[in-house]
Amino acid sequence: MAYNVDKTDEQWRAELSKEEYDVLRRAGTERAFKGEYTDTETKGVYSCKACDAKLFESDTKFHSGCGWPSFYQPITDTIEYIEDTTMGMKRVEVRCANCGSHLGHVFPDGHGTPTGDRYCINSISLTLEPADTPATS
C-alpha cells in the first residue's frame, strides 16, 4: 500500500528510538502495564508517534484492564486493518493509515463500549496532545 508518509528503513531508524522502531516498524509489542498512556486520563488527541497523524480522541479511551491503552473508536479513516495470524492466533492488526506504522490490534470483545470494539494500542506508538484547559479566574 502507498502511504502519504513514505520513508526508507534507514530514515525510520534514524528518527525513532530502538524501542519505537521495534514496535512501529517491526510490529513489536511493549510490555503490558508499562506504557506511558496505559492509565492516563488526560483529555486530548492521540497521534501516531512516527508521523503525527491524529488517530484517537481521549473521549473514546477506556480502562479495559488489558495492560495497554484501549479505545473503542478511532478518528475516521485513520486506521488500516491487516489480518494477523502470527503467534498461533487470528487477530486484526491496526496500523496508521498515513505511514503504515504498527499501533496494536482491535478485538471485537465489547467491554461494554458503544462500538463493541477494543483497540488495544501500544503507548510507544502514540503521542498525546493534551486539550487546552480553560483559564480560571
N, C-alpha and C positions, 0 to 999 in steps of 0.2 A: 504494500500500500504506500502511496505517496503522502508525505506529511508536509504541513506548512513549514515546520522546522525540520531541516534535513542536514545533519552534521555527520562527519566521519567518526569512526570509533575513536580515533586519536583526539579529535576535538572534545568528544564527550568525556574521555579520560582526563583531559586537561582541565575541564570545567567542574567536574564533580569529584567529591571525595571518594576514596576507595569504597566506603560503605554505601554511599549514594549510587555509585556506578553499579555495584553488585546488585542492588535492588532495582533501580530504574532501568538499567540497560541489559541486565542478565537475568531478570525475573527472580531475584533472590527474595528472601523474607527476613525482616528484622525479628528479633526475639519478642515473644509475647510479653505484654505488660511492661516493656522497656521503652517504648516510643514516647516522644515528646508530647504528642497530642492525644494519647490514649484516654486520659481523664479530663482534659481541659474543657472548660465550659465557656471560654471566651467567645464573644459574638464576633462574627466577621465572615470572610470568604477564604476558603482553602484553595490554593493554586498548585499547579504542577511545579515541583522543585526544579525540574530540568528546563522548562520553557515559560513558566509564569502564566500559563493558560488557567483561567478560573474554572474550577471543577465542581466544588461543593459549597453550599451555604451552611453556616453553622446551625440554622434552624432545622436542618434535616439530619443533624448529628444526634446520636443517642447512645446510651450506655448498654451495650449488649452483653458485656462480660466475657467477650472472646479474646481480649488482650490486645486488640488493635482498635484504632478509631473506626466507628461504624456510622454509616449514613444510610438513609433509606431512599435517597434520590439524588442523582447528580444534576447539575445545571444542564439544560437541554443541549444535546448534540456535542457534548464534551468528552464522551467516553466511547472507546472502541471495545467490542466484545469478541473474545477469542476462546474457542473450545480448548480446554486444558485437560489432558489425560495423563499428566505426569503423576508420580508418586502413587500409582495404582488407584487413582480417583478420577471421577468425571466432574469437572468443575468448569466455571466460566471465569476466565481471566479478564480483568479490566485494565485497559491502557488509556493513556492520554491520547485523544484523537488528534491533537495538534502536533505531537512529536513522537508518538509511539512508545513512550516510556511506560514500563510496568508500574501499576499502582497497587494491585491486590486482586481480590476476587469478589464476585457477587454471588450471594446464596439466597434461594427463594424460601427461606425458613421463617419469614414473617416477623417474629419477635413483636407482634402486635403493631407493626408500622403501617402507615396509611397505604403503602405500595406493596407490602408483603415481602419486600426485599431487604437484604442486609449487605451493603457494600463494605467489605472488610478491607481497610486500606492501610498500608504501611505509613507510619508517621514520617519516615525519612523521605517518602515520595512527595510530601506536601510542604507548603509554606502557608502559614496563617497570616492574613492581613486583617488585623483587628478593625472592627467597625469604629467609626468616630463616636466618641462618647460625648453626649450633650454637656455643654458648660453649665456649671452650677453657680447660682448666685448667692 
